[in-house]
Amino acid sequence: KRVDEQKRERETEQRQRAQNAREAEQQRQQAQAEQQRQAEQARQSAERARQTQVQQQAQQQAQSQAAADSSQYQPLSKEAPDYPERALDKGIEGDCTVVYDVSPQGKVVNPQVQGSCHPLFMRPSLAAAETFRYQPRIVEGRAVMVSGVKNTFHYRIK
């Protein structure tokens, strides 16, 4: 009897230890899950803060760009050149790029043909560019010269 009793006590102790071990494991898993949940919340919070910061920076850039754009040179009048009669008679088509500066008064200065352009298109392209008028670019409250402005004229027979 006594041996059976000791055996039952040992089994009870073993069951109790196993139960305690299971409970400890459950608590450890719950604590780990809680840590993961908190870490995920912190990560999400940091991501939201980062997104908010990115949005604010984008808004500031957009506002700065809008302010800068209002001080950029803007075309006021641009008229296309007449198609040269000789090019029309010969069925010649092409493009002609003209590079020029815009003066503080908004006038085109120093127009030059850039790249390859059929000789028949050079003179009308340069003449047309010289008639362009711009709203001058404003920097620190003063109108300034804008260099290297390009305009490509497309000559197509329709």
Secondary structure as the mmCIF struct_conf table of DSSP 4:
data_model
#
loop_
_struct_conf.conf_type_id
_struct_conf.id
_struct_conf.beg_label_comp_id
_struct_conf.beg_label_asym_id
_struct_conf.beg_label_seq_id
_struct_conf.end_label_comp_id
_struct_conf.end_label_asym_id
_struct_conf.end_label_seq_id
HELX_RH_AL_P HELX_RH_AL_P1 ARG A 2 SER A 70
TURN_TY1_P TURN_TY1_P1 SER A 71 SER A 71
BEND BEND1 GLN A 72 GLN A 72
STRN STRN1 GLN A 74 SER A 77
HELX_LH_PP_P HELX_LH_PP_P1 ALA A 80 PRO A 84
HELX_RH_AL_P HELX_RH_AL_P2 GLU A 85 LYS A 90
TURN_TY1_P TURN_TY1_P2 GLY A 91 GLY A 91
STRN STRN2 GLY A 94 VAL A 102
TURN_TY1_P TURN_TY1_P3 PRO A 104 GLN A 105
BEND BEND2 GLY A 106 GLY A 106
STRN STRN3 LYS A 107 LYS A 107
STRN STRN4 VAL A 108 GLN A 114
BEND BEND3 GLY A 115 GLY A 115
HELX_RH_AL_P HELX_RH_AL_P3 PRO A 119 THR A 131
STRN STRN5 ARG A 133 GLN A 135
HELX_LH_PP_P HELX_LH_PP_P2 PRO A 136 PRO A 136
STRN STRN6 ARG A 137 VAL A 139
TURN_TY1_P TURN_TY1_P4 GLU A 140 GLY A 141
STRN STRN7 ARG A 142 VAL A 144
STRN STRN8 VAL A 146 TYR A 155
#
